[in-house]
Amino acid sequence: MKRLSFKGWVSLTVLMMAGMSLWSQTASKVIQDAVEKSSQPDAKISSIISQVEKAAATSRDSDKRSLYTFLGSLTEQLGQYHEAATWYGMAAAIAAPPATGTPSLTSEQLVLAAVRCSLSCGDSQRADTYLASLKDSTVAETVAYSRLYSLWSRLCRVDSTSQLVEPLTLLETYASLESMELVRPPVYLTLWYLTEQEQWSQRLKKEYPKSAEAALVAGEAQLLPSPFWFFLPQKDGVAWAGSSGTTGAKASGTETSSKGQASTTDAQDGGQSHVVVKQQVGFFRNRENAENLAQRLRDAGFKPNISEEQRQSGTVYFVVTVPEDKDNSMGLRLKTAGFECYPVFADE
């Protein structure tokens, strides 16, 4: 057998290293191309997703992991939460580091993202399955978020006032536990949303004045960043009240949560009874804030609408929405332009 010369070994090594370097940039390049294409006015998002999926199918593990993560992020932005949870879960299952030049997320962070998306489409059973894989984690962040998400999953299944008592007690305990300090703002926000007690909004504004949650309760930012909040019950201290209004859910007790969940799931599974009709961009207590956001949207080329919604407490909120377009790409267009949003579904 002919032996390879020293010069040949060097050439082969350089070639292999060059190949590895080129390959490691594959995921980054695919993602960059996808982002650039998605920003075009005539972008076909379904085609972009298909192209990234095909690239992932023929990629090595590191690239595949990063491309699956990107697909999770993209479909989450589009409000396709069931699909996003699947992509995040598939990325987490790959035992390889992220590709060079792409976000460095741990497998546990990806699983938590899958849980978040599962909750956003009302699939608490799937969320619990993902959470079970994290039960032995010793990472403080994972433990804190796992506890919070587990409780959120439980709240999504509440269908009577009596079933709300124990979760509220747990939330109040979490509000004071040192181990839950990482998630204290969302804990406070959940307590405020469930009970509408001002003590929780006051704590947010006092202890975490610069947090997104503080801005939410102050009416200075979007109150409901994802449909997940519509699956949570609310209690005004007297009468049971389910989620309300803007998702197309029925505002009549426990029927609300189940209807809200069905509308999201049906829309994502291709059902005909529920479709995305608009994207909600803001939810404010102050009309001036709503008007300011609407003007920013107009300046960016969008056509926003402002409507009013009255909560059980009597508080009137001003809802800023933008009609969905024929390609169902309005959510991505808004996010690309720097506006957070989530889909609103039509009534039956």
Backbone hydrogen bonds in HBPLUS format (Angstrom, degrees):
<---DONOR---> <-ACCEPTOR-->    atom                        ^
c    i                          cat <-CA-CA->   ^        H-A-AA   ^      H-
h    n   atom  resd res      DA  || num        DHA   H-A  angle D-A-AA Bond
n    s   type  num  typ     dist DA aas  dist angle  dist       angle   num
A0008-GLY N   A0005-SER O   2.90 MM   3  4.86 114.4  2.34  92.1 109.2     1
A0009-TRP N   A0005-SER O   2.83 MM   4  6.25 152.4  1.90 154.0 161.7     2
A0010-VAL N   A0006-PHE O   2.96 MM   4  6.26 160.9  2.00 150.8 155.7     3
A0011-SER N   A0007-LYS O   2.96 MM   4  6.20 159.0  2.00 145.8 151.5     4
A0012-LEU N   A0008-GLY O   2.86 MM   4  6.07 160.2  1.90 150.1 155.7     5
A0013-THR N   A0009-TRP O   2.81 MM   4  6.00 160.9  1.85 151.8 157.2     6
A0014-VAL N   A0010-VAL O   2.93 MM   4  6.12 165.1  1.95 152.4 156.1     7
A0015-LEU N   A0011-SER O   2.91 MM   4  6.10 156.1  1.97 145.2 152.4     8
A0016-MET N   A0012-LEU O   2.84 MM   4  6.10 157.6  1.89 150.3 156.3     9
A0017-MET N   A0013-THR O   2.89 MM   4  6.11 162.7  1.92 153.0 157.6    10
A0018-ALA N   A0014-VAL O   2.87 MM   4  6.03 155.1  1.93 146.1 153.4    11
A0019-GLY N   A0015-LEU O   2.86 MM   4  6.07 152.6  1.94 144.3 152.3    12
A0020-MET N   A0016-MET O   2.89 MM   4  6.15 157.0  1.94 150.0 155.9    13
A0021-SER N   A0017-MET O   2.92 MM   4  6.12 159.5  1.96 147.2 152.8    14
A0022-LEU N   A0018-ALA O   2.88 MM   4  6.07 159.0  1.92 147.3 153.3    15
A0023-TRP N   A0019-GLY O   2.85 MM   4  6.03 158.8  1.89 147.8 154.1    16
A0024-SER N   A0020-MET O   2.88 MM   4  6.04 154.1  1.94 147.3 154.2    17
A0025-GLN N   A0022-LEU O   3.20 MM   3  5.42 143.7  2.34 100.1 110.3    18
A0026-THR N   A0023-TRP O   2.92 MM   3  5.16 156.1  1.98 108.5 116.5    19
A0029-LYS N   A0025-GLN O   2.86 MM   4  6.06 159.1  1.91 158.0 163.9    20
A0030-VAL N   A0026-THR O   2.89 MM   4  6.12 164.3  1.91 158.4 162.7    21
A0031-ILE N   A0027-ALA O   2.91 MM   4  6.07 163.1  1.94 153.4 157.9    22
A0032-GLN N   A0028-SER O   2.92 MM   4  6.08 159.3  1.96 145.0 151.2    23
A0033-ASP N   A0029-LYS O   2.93 MM   4  6.13 163.0  1.95 151.9 156.0    24
A0034-ALA N   A0030-VAL O   2.96 MM   4  6.15 155.2  2.02 144.2 151.5    25
A0035-VAL N   A0031-ILE O   2.90 MM   4  6.15 159.5  1.94 155.1 159.7    26
A0036-GLU N   A0032-GLN O   3.04 MM   4  6.25 161.4  2.07 148.8 153.8    27
A0037-LYS N   A0033-ASP O   2.94 MM   4  6.15 159.9  1.98 150.0 155.4    28
A0038-SER N   A0034-ALA O   2.91 MM   4  6.05 153.6  1.98 146.0 153.5    29
A0039-SER N   A0036-GLU O   3.34 MM   3  5.42 142.1  2.50  96.8 106.8    30
A0040-GLN N   A0037-LYS O   3.14 MM   3  5.54 162.5  2.17 110.9 116.4    31
A0043-ALA N   A0040-GLN O   3.05 MM   3  5.12 151.2  2.14 121.0 118.2    32
A0047-SER N   A0044-LYS O   3.01 MM   3  5.44 125.0  2.32 107.9 121.4    33
A0048-ILE N   A0044-LYS O   3.09 MM   4  6.46 153.6  2.17 150.8 159.1    34
A0049-ILE N   A0045-ILE O   2.90 MM   4  6.17 164.0  1.92 158.4 161.7    35
A0050-SER N   A0046-SER O   3.05 MM   4  6.19 155.6  2.11 139.4 146.2    36
A0051-GLN N   A0047-SER O   2.93 MM   4  6.18 153.3  2.00 146.6 153.3    37
A0052-VAL N   A0048-ILE O   3.03 MM   4  6.31 160.8  2.07 153.0 157.6    38
A0053-GLU N   A0049-ILE O   2.91 MM   4  6.09 158.2  1.96 149.4 156.1    39
A0054-LYS N   A0050-SER O   2.94 MM   4  6.16 154.2  2.00 146.7 153.1    40
A0055-ALA N   A0051-GLN O   3.00 MM   4  6.24 155.0  2.06 144.3 151.2    41
A0056-ALA N   A0052-VAL O   2.92 MM   4  6.18 153.9  1.99 148.5 155.6    42
A0057-ALA N   A0053-GLU O   3.07 MM   4  6.31 146.2  2.19 142.7 151.4    43
A0058-THR N   A0055-ALA O   3.33 MM   3  5.64 143.1  2.48 103.1 112.1    44
A0059-SER N   A0056-ALA O   3.18 MM   3  5.05 168.7  2.19 106.8 109.2    45
A0064-LYS N   A0060-ARG O   2.77 MM   4  5.87 164.0  1.80 162.9 168.2    46
A0065-ARG N   A0061-ASP O   2.81 MM   4  5.94 161.2  1.84 153.9 158.1    47
A0066-SER N   A0062-SER O   3.14 MM   4  6.40 161.1  2.17 144.8 149.3    48
A0067-LEU N   A0063-ASP O   2.84 MM   4  6.05 157.5  1.89 153.7 160.4    49
A0068-TYR N   A0064-LYS O   2.87 MM   4  6.02 157.5  1.92 150.9 156.8    50
A0069-THR N   A0065-ARG O   2.98 MM   4  6.19 151.1  2.06 141.8 150.2    51
A0070-PHE N   A0066-SER O   2.92 MM   4  6.19 153.7  1.99 143.1 150.1    52
A0071-LEU N   A0067-LEU O   2.90 MM   4  6.15 157.5  1.95 146.3 152.4    53
A0072-GLY N   A0068-TYR O   2.89 MM   4  6.15 147.9  2.00 143.8 152.7    54
A0073-SER N   A0069-THR O   2.98 MM   4  6.31 157.5  2.03 149.2 154.7    55
A0074-LEU N   A0070-PHE O   2.82 MM   4  6.05 162.7  1.85 156.0 160.9    56
A0075-THR N   A0071-LEU O   2.96 MM   4  6.00 171.9  1.97 148.2 150.8    57
A0076-GLU N   A0072-GLY O   2.96 MM   4  5.98 144.5  2.09 139.7 150.0    58
A0077-GLN N   A0073-SER O   3.03 MM   4  6.24 155.0  2.09 144.9 150.8    59
A0078-LEU N   A0074-LEU O   3.12 MM   4  6.41 140.6  2.28 140.0 151.1    60
A0080-GLN N   A0075-THR O   2.80 MM   5  5.08 147.0  1.91 168.4 160.9    61
A0079-GLY N   A0076-GLU O   3.01 MM   3  5.11 156.6  2.07 104.0 111.3    62
A0084-ALA N   A0080-GLN O   2.94 MM   4  6.16 157.3  1.99 151.3 158.8    63
A0085-ALA N   A0081-TYR O   2.94 MM   4  6.09 160.4  1.98 147.5 151.3    64
A0086-THR N   A0082-HIS O   3.22 MM   4  6.51 152.0  2.30 142.3 149.6    65
A0087-TRP N   A0083-GLU O   2.99 MM   4  6.35 161.1  2.03 156.1 160.1    66
A0088-TYR N   A0084-ALA O   2.94 MM   4  6.17 170.8  1.95 158.7 161.0    67
A0089-GLY N   A0085-ALA O   2.93 MM   4  6.02 158.2  1.98 143.6 150.3    68
A0090-MET N   A0086-THR O   2.91 MM   4  6.15 154.7  1.97 150.0 156.8    69
A0091-ALA N   A0087-TRP O   2.92 MM   4  6.16 155.2  1.98 150.8 157.7    70
A0092-ALA N   A0088-TYR O   2.95 MM   4  6.18 158.7  1.99 150.3 156.0    71
A0093-ALA N   A0089-GLY O   3.18 MM   4  6.35 136.3  2.38 138.3 148.9    72
A0094-ILE N   A0091-ALA O   3.19 MM   3  5.61 162.8  2.23 111.6 116.9    73
A0096-ALA N   A0094-ILE O   2.94 MM   2  5.69 134.1  2.15 105.0  91.3    74
A0102-THR N   A0099-ALA O   3.25 MM   3  5.81 141.7  2.41 141.9 137.8    75
A0110-LEU N   A0106-THR O   3.04 MM   4  6.37 150.4  2.13 147.0 155.3    76
A0111-VAL N   A0107-SER O   2.94 MM   4  6.22 151.3  2.03 145.9 153.6    77
A0112-LEU N   A0108-GLU O   2.96 MM   4  6.22 157.8  2.01 147.0 152.9    78
A0113-ALA N   A0109-GLN O   2.99 MM   4  6.25 144.1  2.12 137.5 147.4    79
A0114-ALA N   A0110-LEU O   2.96 MM   4  6.29 146.8  2.08 141.9 150.9    80
A0114-ALA N   A0111-VAL O   3.03 MM   3  4.92 115.4  2.46  91.4 107.4    81
A0115-VAL N   A0111-VAL O   2.89 MM   4  6.26 148.0  1.99 147.7 157.0    82
A0116-ARG N   A0112-LEU O   2.89 MM   4  6.16 161.5  1.93 148.0 152.7    83
A0117-CYS N   A0113-ALA O   3.02 MM   4  6.27 159.6  2.06 147.8 152.4    84
A0118-SER N   A0114-ALA O   2.95 MM   4  6.10 152.1  2.03 141.8 150.0    85
A0119-LEU N   A0115-VAL O   2.93 MM   4  6.21 158.6  1.97 155.8 160.9    86
A0120-SER N   A0116-ARG O   3.01 MM   4  6.25 142.3  2.16 138.3 149.3    87
A0121-CYS N   A0117-CYS O   3.18 MM   4  6.51 128.1  2.47 140.7 152.0    88
A0121-CYS N   A0118-SER O   3.27 MM   3  5.44 143.4  2.41  97.9 107.7    89
A0123-ASP N   A0118-SER O   2.84 MM   5  5.11 145.6  1.96 163.0 153.4    90
A0122-GLY N   A0119-LEU O   3.06 MM   3  4.90 161.2  2.10 102.3 106.2    91
A0127-ALA N   A0123-ASP O   3.09 MM   4  6.39 157.2  2.15 146.6 153.7    92
A0128-ASP N   A0124-SER O   2.91 MM   4  6.11 153.7  1.98 145.1 151.1    93
A0129-THR N   A0125-GLN O   3.11 MM   4  6.42 145.3  2.23 140.7 149.8    94
A0129-THR N   A0126-ARG O   3.10 MM   3  5.03 119.5  2.48  92.8 107.9    95
A0130-TYR N   A0126-ARG O   3.08 MM   4  6.46 160.2  2.12 154.8 158.4    96
A0131-LEU N   A0127-ALA O   2.91 MM   4  6.14 161.5  1.94 150.5 156.5    97
A0132-ALA N   A0128-ASP O   2.95 MM   4  6.11 142.6  2.09 141.7 150.5    98
A0133-SER N   A0130-TYR O   3.05 MM   3  5.55 141.5  2.21 109.6 119.6    99
A0134-LEU N   A0131-LEU O   2.93 MM   3  5.31 157.3  1.98 112.0 119.6   100
A0135-LYS N   A0132-ALA O   3.42 MM   3  5.39 170.9  2.43 105.3 107.4   101
A0137-SER N   A0134-LEU O   3.05 MM   3  5.42 167.2  2.07 120.6 122.6   102
A0143-VAL N   A0139-VAL O   2.94 MM   4  6.19 166.2  1.96 164.1 168.3   103
A0144-ALA N   A0140-ALA O   2.99 MM   4  6.15 166.7  2.01 153.0 156.3   104
A0145-TYR N   A0141-GLU O   3.02 MM   4  6.18 174.5  2.02 154.8 156.5   105
A0146-SER N   A0142-THR O   2.81 MM   4  5.81 152.4  1.89 147.0 155.7   106
A0147-ARG N   A0143-VAL O   3.07 MM   4  6.24 157.7  2.12 146.9 151.6   107
A0148-LEU N   A0144-ALA O   3.09 MM   4  6.37 162.9  2.12 149.3 154.1   108
A0149-TYR N   A0145-TYR O   2.77 MM   4  5.88 172.7  1.78 155.0 157.6   109
A0150-SER N   A0146-SER O   2.87 MM   4  5.87 151.5  1.95 141.2 149.6   110
A0151-LEU N   A0147-ARG O   3.08 MM   4  6.28 152.0  2.16 142.7 149.4   111
A0152-TRP N   A0148-LEU O   2.86 MM   4  6.19 153.7  1.93 149.4 157.9   112
A0153-SER N   A0149-TYR O   2.80 MM   4  6.01 154.3  1.87 147.0 153.8   113
A0154-ARG N   A0150-SER O   3.08 MM   4  6.34 150.7  2.16 138.4 146.1   114
A0155-LEU N   A0151-LEU O   2.90 MM   4  6.19 153.6  1.97 147.9 155.3   115
A0156-CYS N   A0152-TRP O   3.03 MM   4  6.33 142.1  2.18 145.2 154.7   116
A0157-ARG N   A0154-ARG O   3.02 MM   3  5.42 151.2  2.10 108.0 116.9   117
A0158-VAL N   A0155-LEU O   3.16 MM   3  5.17 162.3  2.19 104.6 110.1   118
A0163-GLN N   A0160-SER O   3.16 MM   3  5.46 131.0  2.42 103.0 114.9   119
A0164-LEU N   A0161-THR O   3.00 MM   3  5.28 154.1  2.07 108.1 116.5   120
A0165-VAL N   A0162-SER O   3.39 MM   3  5.68 154.5  2.46 105.2 111.4   121
A0168-LEU N   A0164-LEU O   3.13 MM   4  6.21 157.3  2.18 150.1 156.6   122
A0169-THR N   A0165-VAL O   3.05 MM   4  6.33 150.3  2.14 147.1 155.7   123
A0170-LEU N   A0166-GLU O   2.93 MM   4  6.26 157.0  1.99 155.5 161.7   124
A0171-LEU N   A0167-PRO O   2.89 MM   4  6.12 158.1  1.94 148.7 154.8   125
A0172-GLU N   A0168-LEU O   2.97 MM   4  6.20 156.1  2.03 146.2 152.1   126
A0173-THR N   A0169-THR O   3.02 MM   4  6.29 145.0  2.14 140.9 150.7   127
A0173-THR N   A0170-LEU O   3.09 MM   3  4.98 118.1  2.49  91.5 107.1   128
A0174-TYR N   A0170-LEU O   2.82 MM   4  6.14 160.8  1.86 154.5 159.7   129
A0175-ALA N   A0171-LEU O   2.93 MM   4  6.15 139.8  2.09 142.1 153.2   130
A0176-SER N   A0173-THR O   3.05 MM   3  5.61 158.0  2.10 113.3 120.1   131
A0177-LEU N   A0174-TYR O   3.31 MM   3  5.08 143.4  2.45  94.4 104.4   132
A0180-MET N   A0177-LEU O   3.15 MM   3  5.38 153.3  2.23 103.7 111.8   133
A0181-GLU N   A0178-GLU O   3.16 MM   3  5.28 162.6  2.19 113.2 113.5   134
A0183-VAL N   A0180-MET O   3.03 MM   3  5.60 144.3  2.16 113.0 122.3   135
A0184-ARG N   A0181-GLU O   3.23 MM   3  4.92 170.4  2.24 103.5 104.9   136
A0187-VAL N   A0183-VAL O   3.03 MM   4  6.25 147.3  2.14 149.9 160.2   137
A0187-VAL N   A0184-ARG O   3.09 MM   3  4.89 117.6  2.50  92.7 109.1   138
A0188-TYR N   A0184-ARG O   2.85 MM   4  6.11 165.1  1.87 162.9 164.9   139
A0189-LEU N   A0185-PRO O   2.89 MM   4  6.14 161.1  1.92 151.6 157.6   140
A0190-THR N   A0186-PRO O   2.89 MM   4  5.97 155.2  1.95 140.6 146.6   141
A0191-LEU N   A0187-VAL O   3.00 MM   4  6.28 162.5  2.03 152.4 156.9   142
A0192-TRP N   A0188-TYR O   2.88 MM   4  6.13 159.1  1.92 152.6 158.7   143
A0193-TYR N   A0189-LEU O   2.82 MM   4  6.01 157.2  1.87 148.4 155.2   144
A0194-LEU N   A0190-THR O   2.86 MM   4  6.01 158.4  1.90 151.6 157.1   145
A0195-THR N   A0191-LEU O   2.98 MM   4  5.96 163.9  2.00 147.8 152.3   146
A0196-GLU N   A0192-TRP O   2.65 MM   4  4.77 143.2  1.78 131.3 141.7   147
A0235-LYS N   A0194-LEU O   2.77 MM  41  5.87 159.9  1.81 166.2 167.1   148
A0200-TRP N   A0197-GLN O   3.28 MM   3  6.22 151.2  2.37 123.7 127.4   149
A0202-GLN N   A0198-GLU O   2.84 MM   4  6.01 158.6  1.89 158.2 164.7   150
A0203-ARG N   A0199-GLN O   3.03 MM   4  6.17 149.8  2.12 135.7 143.3   151
A0204-LEU N   A0200-TRP O   3.11 MM   4  6.28 158.0  2.16 141.4 147.1   152
A0205-LYS N   A0201-SER O   3.02 MM   4  6.28 166.4  2.04 150.0 152.9   153
A0206-LYS N   A0202-GLN O   2.91 MM   4  6.02 145.1  2.03 143.8 153.7   154
A0207-GLU N   A0203-ARG O   2.74 MM   4  5.69 171.7  1.75 155.5 158.5   155
A0208-TYR N   A0204-LEU O   2.83 MM   4  5.22 148.7  1.93 135.2 145.0   156
A0211-SER N   A0208-TYR O   3.06 MM   3  5.40 167.3  2.08 118.1 121.4   157
A0215-ALA N   A0211-SER O   3.21 MM   4  6.58 155.8  2.28 145.4 151.5   158
A0216-LEU N   A0212-ALA O   2.93 MM   4  6.21 143.3  2.07 143.1 153.9   159
A0217-VAL N   A0213-GLU O   3.08 MM   4  6.40 163.8  2.10 154.3 155.5   160
A0218-ALA N   A0214-ALA O   3.08 MM   4  6.17 140.4  2.25 140.3 151.1   161
A0220-GLU N   A0215-ALA O   2.90 MM   5  5.07 144.9  2.02 162.3 162.4   162
A0219-GLY N   A0216-LEU O   3.08 MM   3  5.26 157.4  2.14 104.7 111.7   163
A0229-TRP N   A0226-SER O   3.32 MM   3  6.44 153.3  2.39 133.2 132.2   164
A0230-PHE N   A0227-PRO O   2.82 MM   3  5.39 145.7  1.94 118.6 128.8   165
A0231-PHE N   A0228-PHE O   2.90 MM   3  5.47 156.8  1.95 116.3 123.9   166
A0232-LEU N   A0229-TRP O   3.31 MM   3  5.38 154.5  2.38  99.4 106.7   167
A0234-GLN N   A0241-ALA O   2.91 MM   7  5.29 137.7  2.09 158.4 171.3   168
A0241-ALA N   A0234-GLN O   3.17 MM   7  5.29 157.4  2.23 158.3 152.0   169
A0248-GLY N   A0245-GLY O   3.01 MM   3  5.69 163.5  2.04 125.6 131.0   170
A0256-THR N   A0253-GLY O   3.24 MM   3  6.10 158.5  2.29 121.2 125.1   171
A0259-LYS N   A0255-GLU O   2.93 MM   4  6.01 160.8  1.96 154.4 160.5   172
A0260-GLY N   A0256-THR O   2.77 MM   4  5.88 160.4  1.80 155.4 161.4   173
A0261-GLN N   A0257-SER O   2.97 MM   4  6.14 157.8  2.02 146.7 152.6   174
A0262-ALA N   A0258-SER O   2.95 MM   4  6.12 158.5  2.00 143.8 150.0   175
A0263-SER N   A0259-LYS O   2.92 MM   4  6.11 158.7  1.96 150.9 156.0   176
A0264-THR N   A0260-GLY O   3.24 MM   4  6.48 158.2  2.29 146.3 150.9   177
A0265-THR N   A0261-GLN O   3.02 MM   4  6.19 174.5  2.02 158.1 159.8   178
A0266-ASP N   A0262-ALA O   2.80 MM   4  5.83 171.3  1.81 155.8 158.8   179
A0267-ALA N   A0263-SER O   3.15 MM   4  6.09 157.4  2.20 136.4 142.7   180
A0268-GLN N   A0264-THR O   3.10 MM   4  6.33 156.9  2.15 149.6 155.5   181
A0269-ASP N   A0265-THR O   2.89 MM   4  6.05 142.3  2.03 149.7 160.9   182
A0271-GLY N   A0266-ASP O   2.66 MM   5  4.74 150.0  1.75 161.2 154.3   183
A0270-GLY N   A0267-ALA O   3.39 MM   3  5.39 161.3  2.43  99.6 103.8   184
A0346-ALA N   A0275-VAL O   2.89 MM  71  5.65 151.7  1.97 155.9 164.4   185
A0277-VAL N   A0344-VAL O   2.95 MM  67  6.10 161.2  1.98 163.3 168.4   186
A0324-GLU N   A0277-VAL O   2.97 MM  47  5.21 173.8  1.97 118.5 117.1   187
A0344-VAL N   A0278-LYS O   2.82 MM  66  5.37 151.9  1.90 167.1 159.9   188
A0279-GLN N   A0322-VAL O   2.79 MM  43  5.25 161.1  1.83 151.0 156.3   189
A0322-VAL N   A0279-GLN O   2.89 MM  43  5.25 147.6  2.00 141.7 152.4   190
A0280-GLN N   A0342-TYR O   2.87 MM  62  5.47 159.2  1.91 167.9 161.1   191
A0342-TYR N   A0280-GLN O   3.15 MM  62  5.47 137.0  2.34 133.0 145.4   192
A0281-VAL N   A0320-VAL O   2.79 MM  39  5.55 162.0  1.82 154.4 160.5   193
A0282-GLY N   A0320-VAL O   3.26 MM  38  4.82 154.4  2.33 134.8 133.5   194
A0320-VAL N   A0282-GLY O   2.89 MM  38  4.82 169.4  1.90 131.9 135.3   195
A0284-PHE N   A0318-PHE O   2.92 MM  34  5.06 169.2  1.93 139.7 142.0   196
A0318-PHE N   A0284-PHE O   2.63 MM  34  5.06 159.2  1.67 149.3 157.1   197
A0289-ASN N   A0286-ASN O   3.15 MM   3  5.49 124.5  2.48 103.7 116.0   198
A0290-ALA N   A0286-ASN O   3.30 MM   4  6.70 153.5  2.37 145.3 152.7   199
A0291-GLU N   A0287-ARG O   2.81 MM   4  6.14 156.6  1.87 154.9 161.6   200
A0292-ASN N   A0288-GLU O   2.88 MM   4  6.13 152.2  1.96 146.0 153.7   201
A0293-LEU N   A0289-ASN O   3.03 MM   4  6.28 157.7  2.08 146.6 151.8   202
A0294-ALA N   A0290-ALA O   2.91 MM   4  6.15 160.6  1.95 149.2 155.1   203
A0295-GLN N   A0291-GLU O   2.94 MM   4  6.17 151.3  2.03 145.6 152.8   204
A0296-ARG N   A0292-ASN O   3.06 MM   4  6.36 154.0  2.13 144.2 151.1   205
A0297-LEU N   A0293-LEU O   2.93 MM   4  6.25 152.6  2.01 150.9 158.9   206
A0298-ARG N   A0294-ALA O   2.93 MM   4  6.24 154.4  1.99 145.7 152.7   207
A0299-ASP N   A0295-GLN O   2.86 MM   4  6.11 159.5  1.90 150.4 156.0   208
A0300-ALA N   A0296-ARG O   3.08 MM   4  6.30 132.1  2.32 134.7 146.8   209
A0300-ALA N   A0297-LEU O   3.05 MM   3  5.05 129.9  2.31  93.5 107.4   210
A0302-PHE N   A0297-LEU O   2.90 MM   5  5.26 164.0  1.93 148.3 143.2   211
A0301-GLY N   A0298-ARG O   2.92 MM   3  5.07 160.7  1.95 108.0 113.5   212
A0305-ASN N   A0321-THR O   2.76 MM  16  5.30 151.1  1.84 151.9 159.2   213
A0321-THR N   A0305-ASN O   2.94 MM  16  5.30 161.8  1.98 150.3 156.4   214
A0307-SER N   A0319-VAL O   2.91 MM  12  5.14 156.8  1.97 143.0 150.4   215
A0319-VAL N   A0307-SER O   2.72 MM  12  5.14 159.7  1.76 153.6 158.7   216
A0309-GLU N   A0317-TYR O   2.86 MM   8  5.15 154.6  1.93 146.5 151.0   217
A0317-TYR N   A0309-GLU O   2.72 MM   8  5.15 171.6  1.73 154.8 157.5   218
A0311-ARG N   A0315-THR O   2.90 MM   4  5.46 167.2  1.91 159.9 160.4   219
A0314-GLY N   A0311-ARG O   2.86 MM   3  5.33 158.4  1.90 114.8 122.2   220
A0328-ASN N   A0325-ASP O   3.05 MM   3  5.35 164.9  2.07 114.9 118.8   221
A0333-ARG N   A0329-SER O   2.99 MM   4  6.24 160.7  2.02 155.4 161.7   222
A0334-LEU N   A0330-MET O   2.86 MM   4  6.04 160.3  1.90 156.0 160.2   223
A0335-LYS N   A0331-GLY O   3.03 MM   4  6.25 165.2  2.05 148.6 152.7   224
A0336-THR N   A0332-LEU O   2.81 MM   4  5.92 155.2  1.87 148.6 155.8   225
A0337-ALA N   A0333-ARG O   3.05 MM   4  6.23 140.0  2.22 136.7 147.0   226
A0337-ALA N   A0334-LEU O   3.05 MM   3  5.07 123.2  2.38  93.6 108.5   227
A0339-PHE N   A0334-LEU O   2.84 MM   5  5.16 166.8  1.86 140.9 138.3   228
A0338-GLY N   A0335-LYS O   2.99 MM   3  4.93 155.5  2.06  99.6 107.1   229
